[in-house]
Amino acid sequence: MKALIMPCGIGMGHASRCMALAGKLQDEGVEVLFASYGSGYEILNEHSQYPVLKLPELKFHSNAGEFDLKGTAKRSVDTPFIFLKSMYKESRIIKKFRPDVVIADSHYSVPVTCKIIGIPCFMITNELILNFSDIYPQDRTVEYLENGIGRVIKDISGYCKSVIVPDIDHSVEIPPKLKDMVFYTGPFLKKRPEDLPPKEKLREKFGFQSSDKILLATVGGTEFGKELLKLICDAAPLINCNWIILVTGPNIKPDFIPESDKIIKKVFLDDMMDWMKLSDLIISLAGHTTSMEVASLGVPNLMFPIDGHSEQIKNAQNMKKQGLSVIRDIKRLSASELADNVNNLLDDQKLKRRAEITGKKFSEYEGVNNALKIIMSYGNNKGKPL
């Protein structure tokens, strides 16, 4: 059996969770090929063992670290051309590789390509209904844009055999048209939390002391996290911890990060969950994959959703409801205020206990195994469900 996996290449989260699924597919004897673009392609090409091909690139635009919806729309007049260009590239890859199944992660040209060719496609996504109009309630242009994109997502998702949501039950809003084909599997994790060594053993493995206070900051693979890293660097002298681990992602040059006795710079961590587990507090944006990892490990979290990014705002609110995340706005925090927030959270025992409870809840799911069963049921039966 062969599986072609094509994740959205914006940020690292889509590619990362697909790598977790790819590992399980390979364990079942499935031959895996990846195709992506942007940060997703870079991570797969440089930090995975899987063969990967490059697809035409789609981009989001930012304005001073904010997601610029209107700017993205105005500067994306060539999107239909890129969509068609991507479909052409996808079709060539499919015809050459001849997969039994195709798996798309939030990459919406893929189901159309598969529909035309006649091959089963599965969509992995954590967002089926957009909420941009909640952020811009007085802007009719945004409302029209949201309605149009929403219809496209709903219609294209309907071309798939199944839509897989890598989250806990009832975590996302589902269009009525799709409700019978959507499956909640639980988070896609590279490692099961219970299979990781204890926190003390991980610290010993990586050269830390058991008594160290460790802060980890991860900002994914996009430009949006650079401002957050700069703020953390400014706050570093005021933060009462032994170590600050900064994970930049491939699109952020770390040359602005000062040399410091307590700052550790990393571009990418293949064993990210190990480093998360050994930390006392995690600072992050609000990408879905990061949110699921933090929740499953039960580590307290200070979260900065990208301003204007409806999905990240929803992710952050969900993590806040789960009790382990505190949400802040980067534009409203000075370096000293960030340091105060971090110092208070490092000593917050109630937050720590709530995070541990959340970790137990999320780690009960076997997301990758559940998704594997859905996909293999089609692949082993020539596109027909069991």
C-alpha positions in Angstrom: 0.0 0.0 0.0 1.2 3.5 -0.8 0.1 6.8 0.9 0.8 10.3 -0.4 0.6 13.0 2.3 0.3 16.7 1.4 0.2 19.0 4.4 -0.4 22.8 4.3 3.1 24.3 4.4 2.3 27.4 6.4 4.0 27.0 9.8 5.4 23.6 11.1 2.3 22.2 12.8 0.6 20.6 9.8 3.8 18.8 8.7 4.7 17.9 12.2 1.4 16.1 13.0 1.5 14.4 9.6 5.0 13.0 10.4 3.4 11.4 13.5 0.8 9.7 11.2 3.4 8.8 8.6 5.4 6.9 11.3 2.4 4.7 12.1 1.7 4.1 8.4 5.2 2.9 7.9 4.9 0.6 10.8 2.0 -1.0 8.9 4.2 -1.5 5.9 2.9 1.5 3.9 5.2 3.4 1.6 4.9 7.1 2.3 5.7 10.1 0.1 5.2 13.8 1.2 4.6 16.9 -0.9 4.4 20.4 0.6 5.7 23.9 0.4 7.0 26.7 2.7 8.0 25.9 6.2 6.3 22.5 5.9 8.6 21.5 3.0 11.7 22.8 4.8 11.0 20.8 7.9 10.2 17.7 6.0 13.2 18.0 3.7 15.7 18.8 6.5 14.4 17.1 9.6 12.6 13.9 8.5 13.5 10.6 6.9 10.7 10.8 4.4 11.0 11.7 0.7 9.4 15.0 0.0 8.5 16.9 -3.2 7.8 20.7 -3.5 4.5 22.2 -4.3 3.7 25.8 -5.4 3.7 28.1 -2.4 0.7 29.9 -0.8 1.4 32.8 1.7 -0.3 34.7 4.5 0.7 38.3 5.0 1.3 40.1 8.2 1.3 43.7 9.4 3.7 44.3 12.4 3.2 40.7 13.5 -0.5 40.6 13.0 -2.3 38.4 10.5 -3.5 40.7 7.8 -6.7 39.2 6.3 -7.5 42.0 3.9 -3.8 42.4 2.9 -3.6 38.7 2.2 -6.8 38.9 0.1 -5.5 41.9 -1.9 -2.1 40.5 -2.4 -3.4 37.0 -3.3 -5.0 37.9 -6.7 -2.9 35.1 -8.1 -4.4 32.5 -5.7 -6.6 30.9 -8.3 -3.6 30.5 -10.6 -1.5 29.0 -7.7 -4.5 26.7 -6.9 -4.6 25.4 -10.5 -0.8 25.2 -10.6 -0.8 23.2 -7.4 -3.5 20.9 -8.8 -1.3 20.3 -11.9 1.7 19.4 -9.7 -0.4 17.2 -7.4 -1.8 15.3 -10.4 1.6 14.6 -11.8 2.9 13.4 -8.5 -0.2 11.1 -8.0 0.1 9.7 -11.5 3.8 8.9 -11.0 3.6 7.6 -7.4 0.3 5.8 -7.9 -0.8 6.0 -4.2 -3.7 3.9 -2.8 -4.8 6.9 -0.7 -4.0 10.6 -0.5 -4.0 12.5 2.8 -4.3 16.3 2.8 -3.8 18.4 5.9 -5.7 21.7 5.5 -4.5 21.8 1.8 -7.7 22.3 -0.1 -6.6 21.9 -3.7 -5.8 18.2 -3.0 -9.4 16.9 -2.7 -10.3 18.5 -6.0 -7.3 16.9 -7.7 -8.2 13.5 -6.2 -11.9 13.9 -7.2 -10.9 14.5 -10.8 -8.4 11.6 -10.8 -10.7 9.3 -8.9 -8.5 8.4 -5.9 -9.7 8.3 -2.2 -8.7 11.4 -0.2 -8.8 12.1 3.5 -8.7 15.6 5.0 -7.0 16.4 8.3 -8.1 19.7 9.7 -9.0 21.4 13.0 -11.1 24.1 11.4 -14.2 23.7 9.2 -16.0 27.0 10.0 -14.2 30.4 9.8 -14.9 33.1 12.3 -13.2 36.2 10.9 -16.4 38.2 11.2 -16.3 37.8 15.0 -13.0 39.7 14.9 -14.2 42.3 12.4 -18.0 42.5 13.2 -18.5 45.8 11.4 -16.7 44.9 8.2 -19.0 43.6 5.5 -16.1 42.9 3.2 -14.7 40.4 5.7 -18.1 38.9 6.1 -18.4 38.3 2.4 -14.9 36.9 2.2 -15.6 34.6 5.1 -18.8 33.3 3.6 -17.1 32.6 0.3 -14.1 30.8 1.7 -16.4 28.9 4.1 -18.5 27.6 1.2 -15.3 26.5 -0.6 -14.0 24.7 2.4 -17.3 22.9 3.0 -17.8 21.9 -0.6 -14.2 20.7 -1.1 -14.2 18.8 2.2 -17.3 17.0 0.9 -15.1 15.4 -1.8 -13.2 13.5 0.8 -13.9 10.0 2.1 -13.6 11.3 5.7 -12.6 14.5 7.5 -10.3 13.7 10.5 -10.2 16.2 13.3 -7.0 15.6 15.5 -8.6 16.9 18.7 -10.9 15.8 21.5 -14.6 15.3 20.9 -16.8 18.3 20.0 -13.8 20.6 19.9 -14.7 22.3 16.6 -17.8 23.5 14.9 -18.9 21.3 12.1 -21.1 22.3 9.1 -24.3 20.2 9.1 -23.5 19.0 5.6 -20.3 17.3 6.8 -21.4 16.0 10.2 -21.7 12.3 9.0 -18.2 12.2 7.6 -16.2 14.0 10.4 -14.4 11.9 13.0 -12.7 13.2 16.1 -9.6 11.1 16.7 -7.8 12.9 19.4 -4.4 14.7 19.1 -1.8 13.5 16.7 1.4 13.0 18.8 4.8 11.7 17.8 5.0 10.1 21.2 2.4 9.0 23.7 2.9 11.0 26.9 3.0 7.9 29.1 5.9 6.5 26.9 8.1 9.5 27.7 10.7 9.2 30.5 9.9 11.1 33.8 10.7 14.8 33.9 13.8 14.2 36.1 15.2 11.6 33.7 14.7 13.9 30.7 16.5 16.7 32.5 19.4 14.4 33.3 19.5 13.3 29.6 19.8 16.8 28.3 22.2 18.1 31.0 19.8 20.1 33.2 19.5 19.9 37.0 16.3 18.6 38.6 16.0 21.9 40.6 16.4 24.1 37.5 13.5 26.4 36.5 13.2 26.0 32.7 11.1 28.2 30.3 10.6 27.0 26.7 9.3 29.2 24.0 8.3 27.9 20.6 6.9 30.0 17.8 6.5 27.7 14.8 7.8 28.2 11.4 6.4 31.6 10.4 7.4 35.3 10.7 4.6 35.9 13.3 6.6 34.7 16.2 9.6 37.0 15.7 8.1 39.8 17.7 7.3 37.4 20.6 10.9 36.1 20.6 12.2 39.7 20.7 10.0 40.5 23.7 11.2 37.4 25.5 14.8 38.3 24.9 14.2 41.8 26.3 12.5 40.3 29.3 15.1 37.6 29.9 17.3 39.4 32.5 14.1 39.9 34.6 12.9 36.3 34.4 13.6 34.2 37.4 14.6 31.0 35.8 17.8 29.1 35.0 17.2 28.4 31.4 15.2 29.9 28.5 15.0 27.6 25.4 14.0 29.5 22.3 12.8 27.4 19.3 12.6 29.7 16.3 11.5 27.6 13.3 13.1 27.7 9.8 11.8 31.1 8.7 13.3 33.2 11.6 17.0 33.9 11.5 18.1 33.8 15.2 20.8 36.5 14.7 18.8 39.0 16.9 18.8 36.6 19.9 21.6 37.8 22.2 24.3 35.5 23.5 23.4 34.7 27.2 24.4 32.3 29.9 20.8 31.2 30.2 19.4 31.3 26.6 19.6 28.2 24.5 18.8 28.7 20.8 17.2 26.0 18.6 15.9 26.1 15.1 14.0 22.8 15.3 13.6 20.0 17.9 12.8 16.6 16.5 12.2 15.5 20.1 10.1 18.6 20.9 7.8 16.7 23.3 10.7 15.6 25.4 11.8 19.3 25.8 8.3 20.4 26.5 7.9 17.8 29.3 11.1 18.8 31.0 10.0 22.5 31.0 8.2 24.2 33.8 6.4 26.7 31.6 5.9 26.9 27.8 5.4 30.2 25.9 3.9 29.8 22.5 1.7 31.1 19.8 -1.6 29.3 19.5 -1.0 26.8 16.7 -3.2 23.7 16.9 -0.4 21.1 17.0 1.5 23.0 19.7 -1.7 23.4 21.7 -2.4 19.6 21.5 1.2 18.8 22.6 1.0 21.2 25.5 -2.4 19.9 26.6 -1.4 16.2 26.3 1.7 16.8 28.3 0.0 18.8 31.0 2.5 21.7 31.1 1.5 25.2 32.1 1.3 27.5 29.1 1.5 31.3 28.4 -0.2 31.6 25.0 0.0 34.5 22.5 -2.5 34.0 19.6 -1.7 35.9 16.5 -3.8 39.0 16.4 -6.5 38.8 13.7 -6.0 35.0 13.2 -9.4 33.5 14.0 -8.1 29.9 14.3 -5.4 30.8 16.7 -7.8 32.8 18.8 -10.2 29.8 19.0 -7.3 27.5 19.9 -6.2 29.8 22.7 -9.7 30.1 24.1 -10.1 26.3 24.0 -6.8 25.9 25.9 -7.9 28.5 28.4 -11.1 26.6 29.0 -9.1 23.4 29.6 -7.4 25.2 32.5 -3.7 25.1 31.5 -3.2 28.2 29.4 -3.1 31.9 30.2 -3.7 34.2 27.2 -1.9 37.5 26.7 -1.7 40.1 23.9 1.9 40.8 22.8 0.9 44.4 21.9 -0.1 45.1 25.5 2.9 43.8 27.3 6.2 45.5 28.0 9.3 43.4 28.7 8.9 43.9 32.4 5.3 43.0 32.4 6.1 39.8 30.5 8.7 38.9 33.0 6.2 39.5 35.9 3.7 37.2 34.1 6.3 34.5 33.6 7.6 34.7 37.2 4.1 34.5 38.6 3.2 31.5 36.4 6.4 29.6 37.2 5.3 29.7 40.9 1.6 29.2 40.3 0.8 25.8 41.9 -2.9 26.0 41.0 -2.1 26.4 37.3 0.3 23.4 37.6 -2.4 21.2 39.1 -5.0 22.2 36.5 -2.5 21.5 33.7 -1.8 18.0 35.1 -5.5 17.3 35.1 -5.8 18.4 31.5 -2.8 16.3 30.6 -4.5 13.2 31.9 -7.7 14.0 29.9 -5.9 14.6 26.6 -3.5 11.7 26.9 -6.3 9.2 27.1 -6.8 9.6 23.3 -4.9 7.6 20.7 -5.3 10.1 17.9 -2.8 8.7 15.4 -3.9 5.1 15.9 -7.6 6.1 15.5 -6.8 8.0 12.2 -4.7 5.0 11.0 -7.7 2.7 11.4 -9.9 5.1 9.3 -7.3 5.4 6.5 -6.3 1.8 6.4 -9.9 0.6 6.2 -10.2 2.4 2.8 -6.7 1.7 1.5 -6.9 -2.1 2.1 -10.2 -2.3 0.4 -9.5 -0.3 -2.7 -11.3 2.8 -1.7 -14.2 1.0 0.0 -14.9 1.3 3.7 -15.0 -1.8 5.9 
